[in-house]
Amino acid sequence: MQLILVVLGGVVARPGVLTFGHRQVLEHLWGAGQTITQIAGLLGVPVCTVSREVARNNSARHGTKNPLGRLLPPGRARRPYRWGYQAQWAQRRSDAARCRPKAAKLDRGGRLREVVAGRLARRWSPQQIAAWLRATFADRPELWVSHETIYQAIYVQSRGSLREELTRQVALRSGRADRRPQARAAGALRSRRPWIGDLHISARPAEADDRAVPGHWEGDLVIGKAGKSAIVTLVERATRYVMLGALPQGRDTEAVITVLTSLTQRLPAHLRRSLTWDQGNELAAHAQFTVTTGCPVYFCDPHSPWQRGTNENTNGLLRQYFPKGSYDFRTIDQPGLDEVAHELNTRPRQTLGWDTPAERLDQLIAS
């Protein structure tokens, strides 16, 4: 104990940080056959600090073994007790590991950078990319990267500078550099909308609420520049599968019902259980839609977009392709919208366990 106090000189290590004096004491105690728990107690540091230190900075790589390893009980003759430890070697390794700045993992010219940049160009989020890399290259950890590293490469020039390769609309989904406060409606009285009748959202089947049964959809219109154009958006609650419909003839009730009918008839009957919409008059003729497709329509409360939360989130994702206030939907046809929907449906989603909406829907149709 006196030797320990002399070497340490009264220095107390911060949690997880060892000085050269601590490493000298660790070398002495390790050579004497002390356990990791005993050494941590004498040094006054957590057991995990000593365990990581031996695992990271042991001297086994240049042929030094624990001289007492053979004398230890069988349970302790395994790693890390079979390794030797030298304070000077450990200090050099620790100093090298702490050097900054380190080389960016997303350096120019590397395959990882190309893969990440390609997925960002397809408007995947960094978290989706990180999860996809681990699943796709499970046996190649050199091609793994955390979502935080990708964010650093996008927003910090010295961390890979991916940002200069991406337009702002791709790099940042919202297209804004800062968040802005949202105005909250104080509430409004229900307007007279006779077409709603008793088809309020509270009458929707309970199975739609917990997303356990597929086939329940949420829908809305996304309005284009100056309110002169629009498209239909549909998203399935359980799989997050998206369908988009062009409205070249305007957004009156007849046009919207025609497009909705065309979209939903792409699906088998068991995946047309219900449709939830807001109280816009574009669905005043919903009875015609229900008769044709067999899909009942339910209406949300006024000023309550959270009752169609999945659809609202999807509409936000669509703004990556169609900037709010500046995009004219008359410039895109149905095949173009189908292509955008395909991109959204082939993105891995965290809420689906990193499956894609297309994979989930294919499973449902096949079953």
Secondary structure, DSSP 4 states (H G I P E B T S, - for coil): -HHHHHHHTT--PPTT---HHHHHHHHHHHHTT--HHHHHHHHTS-HHHHHHHHHHH-SGGGT-B-TTGGGS-GGGSSTTTTB---HHHHHHHHHHHT-SSPPPTT-TT-HHHHHHHHHHHTT--HHHHHHHHHHHTTT-GGG---HHHHHHHHH-TTTT-GGGGS-HHHHSTTS-SS--PPPPP---PPP--TTTTT-BGGGS-GGGTTT-SS-EEEEEEEE-GGGS-EEEEEEETTT--EEEEE-TT-SSHHHHHHHHHHHHTTS-GGG-SEEEE-S-GGGTTHHHHHHHH---EEEPPTT-GGGGHHHHHHHHHHTTTS-TTT--GGG--HHHHHHHHHHHHTS-BGGGTTB-HHHHHHHHHH-
